[in-house]
Amino acid sequence: MAILFAVTGSGTGTVEARGHSMAVHLGRAEPHHLSTVLELVRAFHAEEAVALAEERRITAVNALLANDHYGHIFLIYAGEDPIGYLAVCFGFSIEFAGRDAFIDELYVIPKARGLGAGREALVRLAETMRDSGIVALHLEVEKSNDRARGLYHGLGFTPRDHYGLMSMSLL
């Protein structure tokens, strides 16, 4: 089961982990990045055992790459090399009084983990979303994933323990 988090505050700073640091930047993925994005999405889905037919995966990724109304996919770069991605989907919240965004997927390749890449990518995403008029970011994390929960909490995400995310597939 996942816990829903929300953040509306800011978070900045130098990224360091275990004596190492990794400077990353985000690049908005566009339709010509499809093969790179799909390679990363497939790796993430394999690790997380996400059962999704390849045709549906391609359709979903293409929809985000081609339609700003739905959201964005950002490639996470270390230098010129893509080391992961963030998929963010847009909505609107009465409770937060404006446009909000849900971080649908965050993936960093194994060799880049533990160096602060995910943290820095989330900081940059929050800045980008705030500058775009997004008033709140949401994400979900497994209750047993203490490392990720600590990361998200340190960035300003707060658990909404009295709420539980529930989903219903309409397909």
Protein Blocks (a to p, Z undefined) as FASTA:
>chain_A
ZZddddfbdceddddeehiacddddddddfklmmmmmmmmmmmmmmnopacdfklmmmmm
mmmmmmmkloccddddehjbccbdcdddddddfklopaddddfbacddfklgonlmmmmm
mmmmmmmmmmnopabdcddddfklmmlmmmmmmnopacdfkbccddddfZZ
